[in-house]
Amino acid sequence: MIKTHATVLMAAMLAMPTLAMSDTLELPTDATIDVQVIDDLTLSAQTPEHEDLLIHPVADGNASHTLPEYCVLIGDARIDGERIRLTTQSLTCIETDGGDSEIYSGEISAAAYGSDGDFGLAACQDGNCHLTPEQSFQLRLASELAIEQQDNPAARINEQRRQAEGDGVANPIPAEAPSPDDD
């Protein structure tokens, strides 16, 4: 009986999307992520492309996976017929758990797909294309994502402060001494 519960628990853990708070941020090839642009994006014949577009994940729809809440992806967008072709190159994520935080930064190869399943977003009308921060869409990974946790100097400093408990170098308690204002 215990073996059955352990098996069910293990199966449930394996079925959950892989995320951070481990040594590696991992997502499989073809994973989908719900995202939004951070600022309005407008493309036209005069401005057919936009580089270094800022995108962030949202927990909005029916994507297969999620990224940490504090994450920024960098991508490029350009007009492709009557669609916006949007691809990503990099991401930086910070996963927090109480007072602990982990940083992940690296390359990501993903592209936007419309709700119709076709490559690109159907956001163009009469040659003008527009995306707003309120519009969610999905990115699909072209290859597996595996980014190692980065060094986090702030986390080390905070840990030293928590361990010092007043008598360590990082957070000393002043010695008993008269106030310089007392005469």
Order of alpha helices (4+ residues) and beta strands (2+ residues): alpha-beta-beta-beta-beta-beta-beta-beta-beta-beta-beta-beta-alpha
